[in-house]
Amino acid sequence: MGAEGDTAPGSMLLPIAGLVAVIAMIVAPSAFLVLAVVLAVVGGGAALIRKPPSDQGTPVQLQEMPSSTSSAKKGANFTAAHGDGESRTHEVNGGSHVQEAASPVQSAGDCDSVTTAKTADTNGDSASSPLTSGTFTHAADDAAGSVLPAAAQTSQPTASAQPAARLSKAPDSSRDRSAIEDFTPASAKADVKPQRPAVAAQAPVAAPAVAGKAAAGGGAAILARLKAQRAKAAEDSKAAAAAPEVVVLYASQTGTAQEVARTIQASSAEHKIKSKVMSCNELGWENLSSERTPIVIIVASSTGDGDSPDNAAKFYATMKRKTQPLGQLKGISVAVLGLGDSNYTRFCHVPKTFRNRMTTLGATPFYQALDADEVDGLEALVDAWVDGLWEPLKRQVALLNGAQEASGEAATAAAPGAEVAAAGPAKLEGVPPLPPCRVCLVWHTDEARRAAVAAAEAARPTEEQVAVRDEEGVYSAEAPFWAPVREASVITAADSDRRVLHMGLDVTGSGMQYQPGDSVGVVVQNQDDLVDALLKRLGADGGAVLSVEAADGSEGGRLLPHLNWPCTLRHAFKAGCDITGVPRKSLLRVLAEHCTDTDQQHSLLLLCSRGGRDAYTTQVREGQPSLVDLLAKFPSCHPPLDALLDALPALAPRLYSVASSPLAQPHQVDVAFSVVRVATPHGTRRGVATTWLDAATSPPPASGDAPVVRLPVFLRSGGAFRPPSDLSRPVILIGPGTGVAPFRGFLQHRREQLRDYSGTVGEAWLFFGCRRREEDALYLKDWEEFAADGTLAHLHIAYSRAQAEKVYVQHLVAREGAAVHAALADGSGSVFVCGDGADMAKAVHAALADVFTTHGGLTASEASARLTTLANEQRYVRDVWS
C-alpha cells in the first residue's frame, strides 16, 4: 500500500503495460490477445481510481468499519461520507449492492492503492471487483459485486485504536475531509499505523503464462468465461428482482416472537426465497397490500390479558377497525404462528385475532396456523412448524412467479456461515443461518446537531416532555406521562434479603382513568455502569450521534424505532436496547460470525444450534449472561455496530399491577415491586427496572431532601382482571408475595362501594403468602383493617417459614376446600390469582381442581373442564408471570 503522496501502483503499470503491448503486437501478434486480457484485468482497476467523468456517477468517499476480519466478505462494513455532514455505515450481504450516496461529495483526489477482493453479488455468488481506498462509482450493469475499500481510515465511532487486524491509512492533509469525522482520540492515533489485511485480498484474475497458439486459445477461453459469468449474474439478478418478496412480521413483547421471525427470515436464504423481517409497526398497516406484500408470515404473541405487544399495537389497532373495507387484503397469502402460555386467561388472543381478522379482510392462508403453548415447550413445537413451512411457501412463491408447479426439488443455497460451522473442533448440528443485517447507520458529524441531541438526552425529561398531555388521558411507551413520585418506601424488614418497594405516582392533571387490576407501564433504562462497560468493550464513542436507514435502501416504515433516533450511541444502549436479558440464539449467531478465534466461534455456534439445546439451557437460560458477560467470555468477538443494534431486542417497558383504587385516591396510583437480585455464574444480576427505580427514589421523596423524581409511565388495561361489579357475588383472591398488590386495589374499591350499598353482600376471601409476619407480610395493616371493617370476610395468610414444614397458599385453599367449593359451585362466585406463573399458579390450579373432585364429586377430567368453563366465563382470571 502506498504511503501518503505515493503514486498508485496500478497507475504506474499503465504506461509500462502500454509499451509492452505495442512491442507484443509487432513482434508476436498471436500473443497479443493474452496480453490484452492481462492488461484488461490488471489495469482495469487502475482506471477506476481516477476521478470518474460526470456521466459515470458521483464518487463516494469510503472508510472501512471495524469488522471481525479484514477481508471483504458478507457482513463486511464500510461508511460512505456524504456532503450533508453524515457518513452512512453499510453492511454488505449477499443479495444487495452498495447503496449510492444520498448527497454528492467532492472527490478526494486520486487514490493511494488499488486491489481486488471477492464480494457477494446479487444472487450470493462471488465475483472479483476492484477495491479502492478513496472513491468509487457504480460500474456498468455487467460488473457484478459491491465495491469496498481495501485500506481506509476507521470511521466507526471508536474510543481506542482498533486491533491490528483492522485496516487504516494515514490521513492525507491535502484532501478535503470536512465531511468525515475522525472519532479516534489523539492518544490512540499515534499508535495507529497502516496495516495489511489479516486475510490477503484476492489478486486480479490473469491469463496463464503460456506461449504461442495455446496462449491465444487460453485468452479466448477466459474472455468467454468472463462473458458467461456476466450473463449468469445478470440473469440471476433479473430472476431475484422478479421473485416476490416474503415479508416476515412479528408482534413481540419479550423478544421470543421476534427471535422466531428473524430465524425464519434468515433460513429463507437456504431455500432461495427472498424475504425481509420487521415488526408490524415498522411495516405499518398502510404498506400491507397484494402488490407490496403478496406473501406474509406473522409470528405473534400476546401481552397482559390478551393485549397486543407494543411493537405491533398501532398496526393491530388499525387492523381491528370496523371501517376497514372487506376484501382489501385480497391477493395476500398469509401464515400465522402464535406463541402463548395457557396460564393466561386469553391464550394466544392476539395471534388468533390476526388470523381471523386478516382472513375476514380477504387474505388467504397458505399454511396451517399453530398456537404454540409454552406449557408444552415452545421450541419443539415451533421447530416442527417452521420445518413444515418451506414446501408450502415455495409453492406459493412459484405460484406468484407464474410457474406451473413449485420447484421443491430445486437446489438450495448454502446457509451463510455454513463453512465456518464446519470449521470448528466438532461437527455442529442445525446451525441457524446468519440473520442479514437490515440497517445501516448514519453517523452525524455536524457538531451543532450532535450537541443538540446530546443536550436533549441529558435534560430528559425536557420541559416539552413534562408538558405532554393527552385529552383522553391515553399514553404509551412512545409518548408517556412523566409522573412525579409522590412517595416511596421499603415495606420489607431491613434485615431481609428481599427488598420490596411501595411507590405512589402522582397523576394529577394527566387525565388518566385507572381501575383496579390495571397495570402501570414504566419506560426504563439500563444501568450506567453496564452501558459504560459495553462501550469500553466495543471500543466505541458513546457520544457519537446516529440515525438508521434500511440497508437495502427501501422506503417506508421506520426501522429500530425503539432507539428513538437520532440519538447518541450511549442512549441507544441505555434506553433503546435490552443488554441484560437472556441472549437470544439469533444474537449468539451474529456474535459467532464476528469471532476471529475458531474455538470461540465454535462455542457460540454450538449454543445457537439445535444440537446445542442442552448447552444453551444450562449456559444461557440458567446462567443468564448479559451481553457484556458474553463479550468478556469471547474476547475475539468484535461485532459491527449496525449488526449488533439490529440483533439486540428492544428494551421493553416494565408493567406493575396497580395497588390502589381511584375511588380511594383518584390522583395517585400505587404500585409495589421487588428489587431483583439474582446470583448467577457471572456474578449478581440486577433487575433493570427495579434497580433503576430503587436508585431513582433514594432518598425517598418523603424525606424532603430529594429533588422531584419523574417517571415516564402509561396505563395498560387489566381486561377481565378487575373486581366484580356485583357485590352480592362471592370473590376469592389468591396472591402470594408481590402478587397480592393488586388485591389491595380490589379491596379499596370494594370498601368504597360498600359505603352506599344496602343489598346482600357476597363474601370476600383473601389467601396471601409470605415467609414470616415480621419479615415480608406486605400491606399486613391494610388486610387486617379490611377484615375488621367487613370488607374481607375471610383472611388466610400462609407464613411459609414460620414452622418446620413449609405452608403455601395452595395448602390453605385445600384446607378451606369446602367453603371455596360452596362459593364457586352455585355459578356466582369468582376467583382471581396473581403472582408467579411457573410454580404457584400451577399449584393453585391443581388445588382448585382438587376442590371440585373432593367436595364436588367430579372426576379429574370433569374438574379440569369446570375450571375451563369458569375461565371462559371470566370467573377464573389469572394475572401471572413466568
MOJO-V49150 format. One record per helix or strand. SS is the DSSP state (H for helix, E for strand). FROM is the first residue (numbers start at 1). LEN is the number of residues. If there is no record, write none. Layout:
SS_FROM_LEN + SS_FROM_LEN
This chain:
H_9_19 + H_29_20 + H_54_3 + E_61_4 + E_77_5 + E_86_6 + E_114_7 + E_126_7 + H_186_4 + H_212_31 + E_246_6 + H_256_16 + E_275_5 + H_280_4 + H_285_3 + E_295_9 + E_307_2 + H_310_11 + E_333_8 + H_349_12 + E_364_2 + E_370_4 + H_374_3 + H_378_23 + H_418_5 + E_439_6 + H_447_12 + H_463_4 + E_481_10 + E_500_7 + E_519_4 + H_528_11 + E_545_6 + H_561_3 + E_567_2 + H_569_8 + E_577_1 + H_585_9 + E_595_1 + H_598_11 + H_610_12 + H_627_7 + E_637_1 + H_641_7 + E_650_1 + E_654_4 + E_668_7 + E_677_4 + E_683_4 + H_688_9 + H_701_3 + E_710_7 + E_731_6 + H_737_18 + E_764_7 + H_773_4 + H_780_9 + E_794_6 + H_809_7 + H_817_9 + E_830_7 + H_840_17 + H_860_13 + E_876_6
